[in-house]
Structures are given as C-alpha cells and as structure tokens.
Amino acid sequence: VRWMMYWIVFALFMATETVTDLLISWFPFYYEMKMAFVIWLLSPYTRGASLLYRKFVHPTLSRKEKEIDTYIIQARERSYETVVRFGKRGLNMAATAAIQAATKVPG
C-alpha cells in the first residue's frame, strides 16, 4: 500500500513537473528543491507520499469514484468495439491482399 501511494503521488508530481519546468525552472535552486521533494516523498521517516495521498489524493478519488467507474465502463465498451472494428478491417485487408496475390499469379 505504501508503494502504491508513492507511485500515485509520484505520477501526479511528474505530470505537474512538465508544466512547472517550463514556467519556473529559472527559479534559483529549483532542481535542488525538486530533488529534495522526491527524497521527502520516498523517505520512510517523513512518509511524504503517504501524507499527500491521504490528505489530497484519496479524498479526491473518493469524491469522484462514481465518475471514474462510469469512465472505466465506457472505456471497456469502446475498447471492445474498437478491437472488433479493427479486427474486421484487418481481416478484410488480408482477404483482399490474398485475392490480389492469387489473381496476379500466372497460370
């Protein structure tokens, strides 16, 4: 559970880092502060990732749980439809290629 909390918080950090790197990377000691933050997240003494997860991430996920479940169901349905559609398209292309190859063979 501790590592799950860390990786979720770290992924959110990495997502926000792409924006903050563009905007405030000129700030003195920016990279050193980033490194210190990651060490704080990882440290078993400070348990920074657990703290941030319990204070911010978990309450947000709990509030949006029904929405997330709905999106997961929609994604599952759409992915199945997409796989079927691309499968049919691939089989049609393979059949067309086989027919064209068979008609080009002399004799």
C-alpha positions in Angstrom: 0.0 0.0 0.0 2.9 2.4 0.8 4.4 1.9 -2.6 1.1 2.3 -4.3 0.7 5.7 -2.5 4.2 6.7 -3.5 3.8 5.8 -7.2 0.4 7.6 -7.5 1.8 10.7 -5.9 5.0 10.5 -7.9 3.0 10.1 -11.1 1.0 13.3 -10.3 4.3 15.0 -9.5 5.7 14.0 -12.9 2.6 15.2 -14.7 2.7 18.6 -13.0 6.5 18.8 -13.4 6.2 19.1 -17.2 4.3 22.4 -16.8 6.3 23.7 -13.9 9.6 23.0 -15.6 8.6 25.3 -18.4 7.3 28.1 -16.1 9.6 28.3 -13.1 12.8 26.3 -14.0 14.6 29.7 -13.9 13.9 30.0 -10.2 17.1 29.6 -8.1 17.6 26.1 -6.6 14.5 24.8 -8.5 16.1 21.5 -9.3 17.5 21.1 -5.9 14.1 21.7 -4.4 12.6 19.1 -6.8 15.2 16.6 -5.7 14.6 17.3 -2.0 10.8 16.9 -2.6 11.3 13.5 -4.2 13.6 12.4 -1.3 10.9 13.6 1.1 8.3 11.6 -0.8 10.5 8.5 -0.6 11.8 8.7 3.0 10.4 6.2 5.4 10.9 8.7 8.2 8.8 11.5 6.7 6.4 9.3 4.7 5.7 12.3 2.5 3.9 10.3 -0.2 1.6 8.7 2.3 0.8 12.1 3.8 0.0 13.7 0.5 -2.0 10.7 -0.6 -4.2 10.6 2.5 -4.7 14.4 2.6 -5.3 15.1 -1.1 -5.4 12.2 -3.5 -7.6 9.8 -1.6 -10.4 12.3 -0.7 -10.5 13.4 -4.4 -10.7 9.9 -5.6 -13.4 9.0 -3.1 -15.5 12.0 -4.2 -15.1 11.1 -7.9 -15.5 7.3 -7.5 -18.8 7.0 -9.4 -17.5 9.2 -12.2 -14.3 7.1 -12.5 -16.3 3.9 -12.5 -18.5 5.2 -15.3 -15.5 6.2 -17.4 -13.9 2.8 -16.9 -17.1 1.1 -18.1 -17.3 3.3 -21.1 -13.6 2.7 -21.9 -14.1 -1.0 -21.7 -17.1 -0.9 -24.0 -15.4 1.4 -26.5 -12.2 -0.7 -26.5 -14.2 -3.9 -27.2 -16.0 -2.2 -30.1 -12.6 -0.8 -31.4 -10.9 -4.2 -31.3 -13.8 -5.8 -33.2 -13.9 -3.0 -35.8 -10.1 -3.1 -36.4 -10.2 -6.9 -36.4 -12.8 -6.9 -39.1 -10.9 -4.3 -41.1 -7.7 -6.3 -40.7 -9.3 -9.5 -41.9 -10.8 -7.6 -44.9 -7.4 -6.2 -45.8 -5.8 -9.7 -45.5 -8.5 -11.3 -47.6 -8.2 -8.5 -50.3 -4.4 -9.0 -50.3 -4.7 -12.7 -50.7 -7.2 -12.4 -53.5 -5.0 -9.9 -55.3 -2.0 -12.1 -54.9 -3.9 -15.1 -56.2 -5.1 -13.3 -59.3 -1.6 -12.0 -60.1 0.0 -15.5 -60.1 0.4 -16.6 -63.8 -1.1 -19.9 -64.8 
